């Protein structure tokens, strides 16, 4: 479980440095990028102890809900609804 957490931290750092370099400071871009990184590293963190698994699942669900919300806002903006 240690290496996936290190990978999550490293990827998050690289992504935040890259987004800072690009000048992207919109919260939807940051949350969407972190959500994709989180879900890319999540399968490698299994199996987790039961209490940690609940927290991990809740954090993943919250990030997925935020990602869906921001994606829906972007789609509605493109469709001009």
PDB file of N, CA, C and O in Angstrom:
ATOM      1  N   UNK A   1       0.819  -1.183   0.000  1.00  0.00           N
ATOM      2  CA  UNK A   1       0.000   0.000   0.000  1.00  0.00           C
ATOM      3  C   UNK A   1       0.871   1.257   0.000  1.00  0.00           C
ATOM      4  O   UNK A   1       0.384   2.347  -0.301  1.00  0.00           O
ATOM      5  N   UNK A   2       2.112   1.117   0.325  1.00  0.00           N
ATOM      6  CA  UNK A   2       2.988   2.283   0.440  1.00  0.00           C
ATOM      7  C   UNK A   2       3.324   2.884  -0.923  1.00  0.00           C
ATOM      8  O   UNK A   2       3.310   4.106  -1.074  1.00  0.00           O
ATOM      9  N   UNK A   3       3.625   2.051  -1.916  1.00  0.00           N
ATOM     10  CA  UNK A   3       4.031   2.546  -3.217  1.00  0.00           C
ATOM     11  C   UNK A   3       2.897   3.252  -3.974  1.00  0.00           C
ATOM     12  O   UNK A   3       3.155   4.271  -4.615  1.00  0.00           O
ATOM     13  N   UNK A   4       1.661   2.757  -3.926  1.00  0.00           N
ATOM     14  CA  UNK A   4       0.589   3.524  -4.577  1.00  0.00           C
ATOM     15  C   UNK A   4       0.366   4.895  -3.951  1.00  0.00           C
ATOM     16  O   UNK A   4       0.030   5.846  -4.657  1.00  0.00           O
ATOM     17  N   UNK A   5       0.548   5.014  -2.643  1.00  0.00           N
ATOM     18  CA  UNK A   5       0.408   6.323  -2.006  1.00  0.00           C
ATOM     19  C   UNK A   5       1.534   7.262  -2.435  1.00  0.00           C
ATOM     20  O   UNK A   5       1.313   8.458  -2.626  1.00  0.00           O
ATOM     21  N   UNK A   6       2.734   6.718  -2.583  1.00  0.00           N
ATOM     22  CA  UNK A   6       3.850   7.523  -3.075  1.00  0.00           C
ATOM     23  C   UNK A   6       3.585   7.946  -4.520  1.00  0.00           C
ATOM     24  O   UNK A   6       3.873   9.082  -4.898  1.00  0.00           O
ATOM     25  N   UNK A   7       3.038   7.037  -5.325  1.00  0.00           N
ATOM     26  CA  UNK A   7       2.699   7.373  -6.711  1.00  0.00           C
ATOM     27  C   UNK A   7       1.614   8.446  -6.763  1.00  0.00           C
ATOM     28  O   UNK A   7       1.680   9.357  -7.589  1.00  0.00           O
ATOM     29  N   UNK A   8       0.616   8.343  -5.884  1.00  0.00           N
ATOM     30  CA  UNK A   8      -0.444   9.353  -5.822  1.00  0.00           C
ATOM     31  C   UNK A   8       0.139  10.716  -5.464  1.00  0.00           C
ATOM     32  O   UNK A   8      -0.218  11.727  -6.069  1.00  0.00           O
ATOM     33  N   UNK A   9       1.019  10.740  -4.498  1.00  0.00           N
ATOM     34  CA  UNK A   9       1.655  11.990  -4.091  1.00  0.00           C
ATOM     35  C   UNK A   9       2.528  12.556  -5.208  1.00  0.00           C
ATOM     36  O   UNK A   9       2.489  13.757  -5.476  1.00  0.00           O
ATOM     37  N   UNK A  10       3.304  11.710  -5.850  1.00  0.00           N
ATOM     38  CA  UNK A  10       4.183  12.173  -6.925  1.00  0.00           C
ATOM     39  C   UNK A  10       3.380  12.688  -8.117  1.00  0.00           C
ATOM     40  O   UNK A  10       3.689  13.750  -8.658  1.00  0.00           O
ATOM     41  N   UNK A  11       2.364  11.954  -8.525  1.00  0.00           N
ATOM     42  CA  UNK A  11       1.547  12.393  -9.653  1.00  0.00           C
ATOM     43  C   UNK A  11       0.797  13.677  -9.336  1.00  0.00           C
ATOM     44  O   UNK A  11       0.658  14.546 -10.197  1.00  0.00           O
ATOM     45  N   UNK A  12       0.317  13.800  -8.115  1.00  0.00           N
ATOM     46  CA  UNK A  12      -0.368  15.031  -7.717  1.00  0.00           C
ATOM     47  C   UNK A  12       0.582  16.219  -7.735  1.00  0.00           C
ATOM     48  O   UNK A  12       0.210  17.311  -8.166  1.00  0.00           O
ATOM     49  N   UNK A  13       1.798  16.009  -7.273  1.00  0.00           N
ATOM     50  CA  UNK A  13       2.787  17.082  -7.306  1.00  0.00           C
ATOM     51  C   UNK A  13       3.148  17.497  -8.709  1.00  0.00           C
ATOM     52  O   UNK A  13       3.243  18.689  -9.003  1.00  0.00           O
ATOM     53  N   UNK A  14       3.353  16.518  -9.590  1.00  0.00           N
ATOM     54  CA  UNK A  14       3.683  16.821 -10.982  1.00  0.00           C
ATOM     55  C   UNK A  14       2.516  17.542 -11.652  1.00  0.00           C
ATOM     56  O   UNK A  14       2.720  18.513 -12.381  1.00  0.00           O
ATOM     57  N   UNK A  15       1.292  17.069 -11.404  1.00  0.00           N
ATOM     58  CA  UNK A  15       0.121  17.700 -12.011  1.00  0.00           C
ATOM     59  C   UNK A  15      -0.077  19.120 -11.500  1.00  0.00           C
ATOM     60  O   UNK A  15      -0.390  20.017 -12.283  1.00  0.00           O
ATOM     61  N   UNK A  16       0.101  19.339 -10.207  1.00  0.00           N
ATOM     62  CA  UNK A  16      -0.063  20.692  -9.684  1.00  0.00           C
ATOM     63  C   UNK A  16       1.029  21.625 -10.209  1.00  0.00           C
ATOM     64  O   UNK A  16       0.757  22.793 -10.487  1.00  0.00           O
ATOM     65  N   UNK A  17       2.252  21.130 -10.348  1.00  0.00           N
ATOM     66  CA  UNK A  17       3.323  21.944 -10.918  1.00  0.00           C
ATOM     67  C   UNK A  17       3.028  22.280 -12.380  1.00  0.00           C
ATOM     68  O   UNK A  17       3.264  23.405 -12.821  1.00  0.00           O
ATOM     69  N   UNK A  18       2.517  21.312 -13.122  1.00  0.00           N
ATOM     70  CA  UNK A  18       2.197  21.538 -14.531  1.00  0.00           C
ATOM     71  C   UNK A  18       1.037  22.516 -14.679  1.00  0.00           C
ATOM     72  O   UNK A  18       1.070  23.393 -15.542  1.00  0.00           O
ATOM     73  N   UNK A  19       0.010  22.371 -13.838  1.00  0.00           N
ATOM     74  CA  UNK A  19      -1.125  23.297 -13.894  1.00  0.00           C
ATOM     75  C   UNK A  19      -0.705  24.710 -13.490  1.00  0.00           C
ATOM     76  O   UNK A  19      -1.205  25.690 -14.043  1.00  0.00           O
ATOM     77  N   UNK A  20       0.197  24.812 -12.545  1.00  0.00           N
ATOM     78  CA  UNK A  20       0.724  26.122 -12.169  1.00  0.00           C
ATOM     79  C   UNK A  20       1.510  26.725 -13.320  1.00  0.00           C
ATOM     80  O   UNK A  20       1.396  27.919 -13.595  1.00  0.00           O
ATOM     81  N   UNK A  21       2.304  25.909 -13.990  1.00  0.00           N
ATOM     82  CA  UNK A  21       3.071  26.367 -15.147  1.00  0.00           C
ATOM     83  C   UNK A  21       2.147  26.874 -16.258  1.00  0.00           C
ATOM     84  O   UNK A  21       2.434  27.881 -16.904  1.00  0.00           O
ATOM     85  N   UNK A  22       1.035  26.162 -16.473  1.00  0.00           N
ATOM     86  CA  UNK A  22       0.083  26.565 -17.505  1.00  0.00           C
ATOM     87  C   UNK A  22      -0.768  27.762 -17.097  1.00  0.00           C
ATOM     88  O   UNK A  22      -1.384  28.409 -17.944  1.00  0.00           O
ATOM     89  N   UNK A  23      -0.801  28.052 -15.811  1.00  0.00           N
ATOM     90  CA  UNK A  23      -1.616  29.158 -15.320  1.00  0.00           C
ATOM     91  C   UNK A  23      -3.073  28.781 -15.123  1.00  0.00           C
ATOM     92  O   UNK A  23      -3.935  29.655 -15.032  1.00  0.00           O
ATOM     93  N   UNK A  24      -3.353  27.501 -15.057  1.00  0.00           N
ATOM     94  CA  UNK A  24      -4.727  27.040 -14.846  1.00  0.00           C
ATOM     95  C   UNK A  24      -5.022  27.055 -13.348  1.00  0.00           C
ATOM     96  O   UNK A  24      -4.501  26.231 -12.596  1.00  0.00           O
ATOM     97  N   UNK A  25      -5.849  27.983 -12.930  1.00  0.00           N
ATOM     98  CA  UNK A  25      -6.176  28.059 -11.512  1.00  0.00           C
ATOM     99  C   UNK A  25      -7.667  27.902 -11.257  1.00  0.00           C
ATOM    100  O   UNK A  25      -8.140  28.201 -10.160  1.00  0.00           O
ATOM    101  N   UNK A  26      -8.409  27.442 -12.248  1.00  0.00           N
ATOM    102  CA  UNK A  26      -9.834  27.186 -12.066  1.00  0.00           C
ATOM    103  C   UNK A  26     -10.007  25.925 -11.225  1.00  0.00           C
ATOM    104  O   UNK A  26      -9.322  24.924 -11.435  1.00  0.00           O
ATOM    105  N   UNK A  27     -10.919  25.990 -10.284  1.00  0.00           N
ATOM    106  CA  UNK A  27     -11.098  24.875  -9.353  1.00  0.00           C
ATOM    107  C   UNK A  27     -11.596  23.626 -10.072  1.00  0.00           C
ATOM    108  O   UNK A  27     -11.267  22.517  -9.652  1.00  0.00           O
ATOM    109  N   UNK A  28     -12.372  23.768 -11.135  1.00  0.00           N
ATOM    110  CA  UNK A  28     -12.874  22.591 -11.829  1.00  0.00           C
ATOM    111  C   UNK A  28     -11.762  21.830 -12.533  1.00  0.00           C
ATOM    112  O   UNK A  28     -11.807  20.602 -12.606  1.00  0.00           O
ATOM    113  N   UNK A  29     -10.776  22.530 -13.048  1.00  0.00           N
ATOM    114  CA  UNK A  29      -9.648  21.860 -13.702  1.00  0.00           C
ATOM    115  C   UNK A  29      -8.813  21.111 -12.673  1.00  0.00           C
ATOM    116  O   UNK A  29      -8.399  19.977 -12.912  1.00  0.00           O
ATOM    117  N   UNK A  30      -8.569  21.734 -11.542  1.00  0.00           N
ATOM    118  CA  UNK A  30      -7.754  21.115 -10.495  1.00  0.00           C
ATOM    119  C   UNK A  30      -8.453  19.883  -9.922  1.00  0.00           C
ATOM    120  O   UNK A  30      -7.829  18.835  -9.762  1.00  0.00           O
ATOM    121  N   UNK A  31      -9.746  20.005  -9.610  1.00  0.00           N
ATOM    122  CA  UNK A  31     -10.499  18.875  -9.040  1.00  0.00           C
ATOM    123  C   UNK A  31     -10.597  17.740 -10.056  1.00  0.00           C
ATOM    124  O   UNK A  31     -10.454  16.574  -9.688  1.00  0.00           O
ATOM    125  N   UNK A  32     -10.835  18.054 -11.305  1.00  0.00           N
ATOM    126  CA  UNK A  32     -10.936  17.007 -12.325  1.00  0.00           C
ATOM    127  C   UNK A  32      -9.612  16.279 -12.512  1.00  0.00           C
ATOM    128  O   UNK A  32      -9.587  15.055 -12.645  1.00  0.00           O
ATOM    129  N   UNK A  33      -8.527  17.014 -12.523  1.00  0.00           N
ATOM    130  CA  UNK A  33      -7.210  16.384 -12.669  1.00  0.00           C
ATOM    131  C   UNK A  33      -6.890  15.500 -11.476  1.00  0.00           C
ATOM    132  O   UNK A  33      -6.415  14.377 -11.646  1.00  0.00           O
ATOM    133  N   UNK A  34      -7.146  15.998 -10.265  1.00  0.00           N
ATOM    134  CA  UNK A  34      -6.866  15.196  -9.083  1.00  0.00           C
ATOM    135  C   UNK A  34      -7.763  13.961  -9.025  1.00  0.00           C
ATOM    136  O   UNK A  34      -7.326  12.898  -8.582  1.00  0.00           O
ATOM    137  N   UNK A  35      -9.011  14.094  -9.467  1.00  0.00           N
ATOM    138  CA  UNK A  35      -9.918  12.946  -9.486  1.00  0.00           C
ATOM    139  C   UNK A  35      -9.406  11.866 -10.420  1.00  0.00           C
ATOM    140  O   UNK A  35      -9.425  10.684 -10.074  1.00  0.00           O
ATOM    141  N   UNK A  36      -8.952  12.257 -11.593  1.00  0.00           N
ATOM    142  CA  UNK A  36      -8.418  11.267 -12.530  1.00  0.00           C
ATOM    143  C   UNK A  36      -7.168  10.582 -11.984  1.00  0.00           C
ATOM    144  O   UNK A  36      -6.992   9.377 -12.162  1.00  0.00           O
ATOM    145  N   UNK A  37      -6.309  11.341 -11.325  1.00  0.00           N
ATOM    146  CA  UNK A  37      -5.121  10.750 -10.714  1.00  0.00           C
ATOM    147  C   UNK A  37      -5.517   9.800  -9.587  1.00  0.00           C
ATOM    148  O   UNK A  37      -4.963   8.708  -9.467  1.00  0.00           O
ATOM    149  N   UNK A  38      -6.470  10.217  -8.767  1.00  0.00           N
ATOM    150  CA  UNK A  38      -6.927   9.391  -7.642  1.00  0.00           C
ATOM    151  C   UNK A  38      -7.491   8.068  -8.141  1.00  0.00           C
ATOM    152  O   UNK A  38      -7.148   7.010  -7.614  1.00  0.00           O
ATOM    153  N   UNK A  39      -8.361   8.118  -9.160  1.00  0.00           N
ATOM    154  CA  UNK A  39      -8.968   6.889  -9.658  1.00  0.00           C
ATOM    155  C   UNK A  39      -7.985   6.035 -10.454  1.00  0.00           C
ATOM    156  O   UNK A  39      -8.185   4.827 -10.584  1.00  0.00           O
ATOM    157  N   UNK A  40      -6.929   6.644 -10.986  1.00  0.00           N
ATOM    158  CA  UNK A  40      -5.909   5.851 -11.679  1.00  0.00           C
ATOM    159  C   UNK A  40      -5.053   5.067 -10.694  1.00  0.00           C
ATOM    160  O   UNK A  40      -4.595   3.971 -11.016  1.00  0.00           O
ATOM    161  N   UNK A  41      -4.829   5.606  -9.499  1.00  0.00           N
ATOM    162  CA  UNK A  41      -4.007   4.910  -8.506  1.00  0.00           C
ATOM    163  C   UNK A  41      -4.834   4.084  -7.524  1.00  0.00           C
ATOM    164  O   UNK A  41      -4.272   3.268  -6.794  1.00  0.00           O
ATOM    165  N   UNK A  42      -6.136   4.272  -7.487  1.00  0.00           N
ATOM    166  CA  UNK A  42      -6.992   3.580  -6.515  1.00  0.00           C
ATOM    167  C   UNK A  42      -6.942   2.048  -6.618  1.00  0.00           C
ATOM    168  O   UNK A  42      -6.884   1.386  -5.582  1.00  0.00           O
ATOM    169  N   UNK A  43      -6.963   1.461  -7.810  1.00  0.00           N
ATOM    170  CA  UNK A  43      -6.943  -0.010  -7.863  1.00  0.00           C
ATOM    171  C   UNK A  43      -5.689  -0.639  -7.270  1.00  0.00           C
ATOM    172  O   UNK A  43      -5.714  -1.801  -6.863  1.00  0.00           O
ATOM    173  N   UNK A  44      -4.606   0.107  -7.216  1.00  0.00           N
ATOM    174  CA  UNK A  44      -3.361  -0.434  -6.702  1.00  0.00           C
ATOM    175  C   UNK A  44      -3.278  -0.374  -5.181  1.00  0.00           C
ATOM    176  O   UNK A  44      -2.336  -0.906  -4.593  1.00  0.00           O
ATOM    177  N   UNK A  45      -4.243   0.264  -4.541  1.00  0.00           N
ATOM    178  CA  UNK A  45      -4.247   0.384  -3.087  1.00  0.00           C
ATOM    179  C   UNK A  45      -5.081  -0.700  -2.413  1.00  0.00           C
ATOM    180  O   UNK A  45      -5.357  -0.605  -1.217  1.00  0.00           O
ATOM    181  N   UNK A  46      -5.475  -1.701  -3.136  1.00  0.00           N
ATOM    182  CA  UNK A  46      -6.293  -2.765  -2.566  1.00  0.00           C
ATOM    183  C   UNK A  46      -5.415  -3.912  -2.123  1.00  0.00           C
ATOM    184  O   UNK A  46      -4.358  -4.087  -2.729  1.00  0.00           O
ATOM    185  N   UNK A  47      -5.738  -4.687  -1.154  1.00  0.00           N
ATOM    186  CA  UNK A  47      -6.825  -4.547  -0.195  1.00  0.00           C
ATOM    187  C   UNK A  47      -6.447  -3.592   0.944  1.00  0.00           C
ATOM    188  O   UNK A  47      -5.293  -3.526   1.367  1.00  0.00           O
ATOM    189  N   UNK A  48      -7.423  -2.879   1.410  1.00  0.00           N
ATOM    190  CA  UNK A  48      -7.238  -1.955   2.526  1.00  0.00           C
ATOM    191  C   UNK A  48      -7.940  -2.502   3.763  1.00  0.00           C
ATOM    192  O   UNK A  48      -8.904  -3.257   3.637  1.00  0.00           O
ATOM    193  N   UNK A  49      -7.479  -2.139   4.945  1.00  0.00           N
ATOM    194  CA  UNK A  49      -8.219  -2.514   6.149  1.00  0.00           C
ATOM    195  C   UNK A  49      -9.637  -1.918   6.098  1.00  0.00           C
ATOM    196  O   UNK A  49      -9.850  -0.888   5.457  1.00  0.00           O
ATOM    197  N   UNK A  50     -10.587  -2.551   6.759  1.00  0.00           N
ATOM    198  CA  UNK A  50     -11.988  -2.170   6.641  1.00  0.00           C
ATOM    199  C   UNK A  50     -12.268  -0.701   6.963  1.00  0.00           C
ATOM    200  O   UNK A  50     -12.946  -0.056   6.163  1.00  0.00           O
ATOM    201  N   UNK A  51     -11.798  -0.122   8.073  1.00  0.00           N
ATOM    202  CA  UNK A  51     -12.113   1.293   8.324  1.00  0.00           C
ATOM    203  C   UNK A  51     -11.499   2.232   7.278  1.00  0.00           C
ATOM    204  O   UNK A  51     -12.114   3.227   6.893  1.00  0.00           O
ATOM    205  N   UNK A  52     -10.301   1.914   6.831  1.00  0.00           N
ATOM    206  CA  UNK A  52      -9.643   2.742   5.823  1.00  0.00           C
ATOM    207  C   UNK A  52     -10.339   2.592   4.478  1.00  0.00           C
ATOM    208  O   UNK A  52     -10.405   3.542   3.698  1.00  0.00           O
ATOM    209  N   UNK A  53     -10.858   1.401   4.209  1.00  0.00           N
ATOM    210  CA  UNK A  53     -11.572   1.157   2.961  1.00  0.00           C
ATOM    211  C   UNK A  53     -12.818   2.029   2.874  1.00  0.00           C
ATOM    212  O   UNK A  53     -13.128   2.548   1.802  1.00  0.00           O
ATOM    213  N   UNK A  54     -13.542   2.201   3.986  1.00  0.00           N
ATOM    214  CA  UNK A  54     -14.731   3.055   3.985  1.00  0.00           C
ATOM    215  C   UNK A  54     -14.363   4.507   3.690  1.00  0.00           C
ATOM    216  O   UNK A  54     -15.042   5.178   2.913  1.00  0.00           O
ATOM    217  N   UNK A  55     -13.298   4.986   4.303  1.00  0.00           N
ATOM    218  CA  UNK A  55     -12.856   6.362   4.079  1.00  0.00           C
ATOM    219  C   UNK A  55     -12.386   6.531   2.632  1.00  0.00           C
ATOM    220  O   UNK A  55     -12.683   7.540   1.992  1.00  0.00           O
ATOM    221  N   UNK A  56     -11.662   5.553   2.131  1.00  0.00           N
ATOM    222  CA  UNK A  56     -11.169   5.595   0.755  1.00  0.00           C
ATOM    223  C   UNK A  56     -12.330   5.606  -0.232  1.00  0.00           C
ATOM    224  O   UNK A  56     -12.302   6.349  -1.213  1.00  0.00           O
ATOM    225  N   UNK A  57     -13.343   4.795   0.018  1.00  0.00           N
ATOM    226  CA  UNK A  57     -14.509   4.755  -0.866  1.00  0.00           C
ATOM    227  C   UNK A  57     -15.301   6.065  -0.800  1.00  0.00           C
ATOM    228  O   UNK A  57     -15.778   6.556  -1.823  1.00  0.00           O
ATOM    229  N   UNK A  58     -15.441   6.628   0.402  1.00  0.00           N
ATOM    230  CA  UNK A  58     -16.167   7.892   0.548  1.00  0.00           C
ATOM    231  C   UNK A  58     -15.428   9.031  -0.156  1.00  0.00           C
ATOM    232  O   UNK A  58     -16.055   9.863  -0.811  1.00  0.00           O
ATOM    233  N   UNK A  59     -14.116   9.072  -0.027  1.00  0.00           N
ATOM    234  CA  UNK A  59     -13.336  10.100  -0.713  1.00  0.00           C
ATOM    235  C   UNK A  59     -13.447   9.936  -2.226  1.00  0.00           C
ATOM    236  O   UNK A  59     -13.565  10.924  -2.951  1.00  0.00           O
ATOM    237  N   UNK A  60     -13.411   8.714  -2.695  1.00  0.00           N
ATOM    238  CA  UNK A  60     -13.557   8.461  -4.128  1.00  0.00           C
ATOM    239  C   UNK A  60     -14.924   8.855  -4.648  1.00  0.00           C
ATOM    240  O   UNK A  60     -15.037   9.413  -5.739  1.00  0.00           O
ATOM    241  N   UNK A  61     -15.970   8.569  -3.873  1.00  0.00           N
ATOM    242  CA  UNK A  61     -17.324   8.950  -4.279  1.00  0.00           C
ATOM    243  C   UNK A  61     -17.488  10.467  -4.298  1.00  0.00           C
ATOM    244  O   UNK A  61     -18.132  11.010  -5.196  1.00  0.00           O
ATOM    245  N   UNK A  62     -16.914  11.149  -3.319  1.00  0.00           N
ATOM    246  CA  UNK A  62     -17.004  12.609  -3.289  1.00  0.00           C
ATOM    247  C   UNK A  62     -16.263  13.224  -4.475  1.00  0.00           C
ATOM    248  O   UNK A  62     -16.761  14.162  -5.097  1.00  0.00           O
ATOM    249  N   UNK A  63     -15.088  12.705  -4.789  1.00  0.00           N
ATOM    250  CA  UNK A  63     -14.346  13.211  -5.942  1.00  0.00           C
ATOM    251  C   UNK A  63     -15.074  12.918  -7.248  1.00  0.00           C
ATOM    252  O   UNK A  63     -15.074  13.747  -8.158  1.00  0.00           O
ATOM    253  N   UNK A  64     -15.690  11.755  -7.344  1.00  0.00           N
ATOM    254  CA  UNK A  64     -16.443  11.410  -8.542  1.00  0.00           C
ATOM    255  C   UNK A  64     -17.662  12.322  -8.708  1.00  0.00           C
ATOM    256  O   UNK A  64     -17.977  12.740  -9.822  1.00  0.00           O
ATOM    257  N   UNK A  65     -18.346  12.631  -7.604  1.00  0.00           N
ATOM    258  CA  UNK A  65     -19.492  13.539  -7.663  1.00  0.00           C
ATOM    259  C   UNK A  65     -19.057  14.945  -8.081  1.00  0.00           C
ATOM    260  O   UNK A  65     -19.731  15.590  -8.883  1.00  0.00           O
ATOM    261  N   UNK A  66     -17.937  15.417  -7.543  1.00  0.00           N
ATOM    262  CA  UNK A  66     -17.432  16.739  -7.929  1.00  0.00           C
ATOM    263  C   UNK A  66     -17.018  16.755  -9.397  1.00  0.00           C
ATOM    264  O   UNK A  66     -17.276  17.727 -10.107  1.00  0.00           O
ATOM    265  N   UNK A  67     -16.381  15.686  -9.850  1.00  0.00           N
ATOM    266  CA  UNK A  67     -15.981  15.585 -11.248  1.00  0.00           C
ATOM    267  C   UNK A  67     -17.200  15.601 -12.162  1.00  0.00           C
ATOM    268  O   UNK A  67     -17.200  16.289 -13.182  1.00  0.00           O
ATOM    269  N   UNK A  68     -18.233  14.852 -11.806  1.00  0.00           N
ATOM    270  CA  UNK A  68     -19.457  14.816 -12.612  1.00  0.00           C
ATOM    271  C   UNK A  68     -20.137  16.181 -12.647  1.00  0.00           C
ATOM    272  O   UNK A  68     -20.653  16.593 -13.686  1.00  0.00           O
ATOM    273  N   UNK A  69     -20.139  16.877 -11.522  1.00  0.00           N
ATOM    274  CA  UNK A  69     -20.742  18.206 -11.460  1.00  0.00           C
ATOM    275  C   UNK A  69     -20.014  19.185 -12.376  1.00  0.00           C
ATOM    276  O   UNK A  69     -20.648  19.894 -13.159  1.00  0.00           O
ATOM    277  N   UNK A  70     -18.689  19.226 -12.281  1.00  0.00           N
ATOM    278  CA  UNK A  70     -17.924  20.150 -13.109  1.00  0.00           C
ATOM    279  C   UNK A  70     -17.985  19.774 -14.585  1.00  0.00           C
ATOM    280  O   UNK A  70     -18.005  20.649 -15.451  1.00  0.00           O
ATOM    281  N   UNK A  71     -18.015  18.478 -14.874  1.00  0.00           N
ATOM    282  CA  UNK A  71     -18.145  18.048 -16.266  1.00  0.00           C
ATOM    283  C   UNK A  71     -19.502  18.448 -16.825  1.00  0.00           C
ATOM    284  O   UNK A  71     -19.600  18.875 -17.976  1.00  0.00           O
ATOM    285  N   UNK A  72     -20.549  18.311 -16.019  1.00  0.00           N
ATOM    286  CA  UNK A  72     -21.883  18.715 -16.470  1.00  0.00           C
ATOM    287  C   UNK A  72     -21.948  20.217 -16.719  1.00  0.00           C
ATOM    288  O   UNK A  72     -22.578  20.659 -17.679  1.00  0.00           O
ATOM    289  N   UNK A  73     -21.303  21.005 -15.861  1.00  0.00           N
ATOM    290  CA  UNK A  73     -21.273  22.455 -16.080  1.00  0.00           C
ATOM    291  C   UNK A  73     -20.557  22.803 -17.375  1.00  0.00           C
ATOM    292  O   UNK A  73     -20.999  23.688 -18.108  1.00  0.00           O
ATOM    293  N   UNK A  74     -19.464  22.123 -17.664  1.00  0.00           N
ATOM    294  CA  UNK A  74     -18.733  22.382 -18.908  1.00  0.00           C
ATOM    295  C   UNK A  74     -19.556  21.980 -20.132  1.00  0.00           C
ATOM    296  O   UNK A  74     -19.568  22.690 -21.138  1.00  0.00           O
ATOM    297  N   UNK A  75     -20.237  20.851 -20.043  1.00  0.00           N
ATOM    298  CA  UNK A  75     -21.072  20.390 -21.163  1.00  0.00           C
ATOM    299  C   UNK A  75     -22.222  21.354 -21.402  1.00  0.00           C
ATOM    300  O   UNK A  75     -22.537  21.673 -22.548  1.00  0.00           O
ATOM    301  N   UNK A  76     -22.852  21.819 -20.329  1.00  0.00           N
ATOM    302  CA  UNK A  76     -23.940  22.777 -20.476  1.00  0.00           C
ATOM    303  C   UNK A  76     -23.443  24.097 -21.061  1.00  0.00           C
ATOM    304  O   UNK A  76     -24.154  24.742 -21.832  1.00  0.00           O
ATOM    305  N   UNK A  77     -22.231  24.497 -20.699  1.00  0.00           N
ATOM    306  CA  UNK A  77     -21.666  25.727 -21.265  1.00  0.00           C
ATOM    307  C   UNK A  77     -21.397  25.571 -22.760  1.00  0.00           C
ATOM    308  O   UNK A  77     -21.608  26.507 -23.532  1.00  0.00           O
ATOM    309  N   UNK A  78     -20.933  24.398 -23.166  1.00  0.00           N
ATOM    310  CA  UNK A  78     -20.671  24.162 -24.582  1.00  0.00           C
ATOM    311  C   UNK A  78     -21.982  24.138 -25.371  1.00  0.00           C
ATOM    312  O   UNK A  78     -22.066  24.668 -26.479  1.00  0.00           O
ATOM    313  N   UNK A  79     -23.006  23.510 -24.776  1.00  0.00           N
ATOM    314  CA  UNK A  79     -24.305  23.426 -25.449  1.00  0.00           C
ATOM    315  C   UNK A  79     -25.114  24.707 -25.332  1.00  0.00           C
ATOM    316  O   UNK A  79     -26.146  24.855 -25.987  1.00  0.00           O
ATOM    317  N   UNK A  80     -24.651  25.631 -24.503  1.00  0.00           N
ATOM    318  CA  UNK A  80     -25.312  26.922 -24.261  1.00  0.00           C
ATOM    319  C   UNK A  80     -26.747  26.744 -23.774  1.00  0.00           C
ATOM    320  O   UNK A  80     -27.682  27.364 -24.280  1.00  0.00           O
ATOM    321  N   UNK A  81     -26.886  25.883 -22.782  1.00  0.00           N
ATOM    322  CA  UNK A  81     -28.202  25.647 -22.168  1.00  0.00           C
ATOM    323  C   UNK A  81     -28.277  26.410 -20.879  1.00  0.00           C
ATOM    324  O   UNK A  81     -29.296  26.359 -20.189  1.00  0.00           O
TER     325      UNK A  81
END
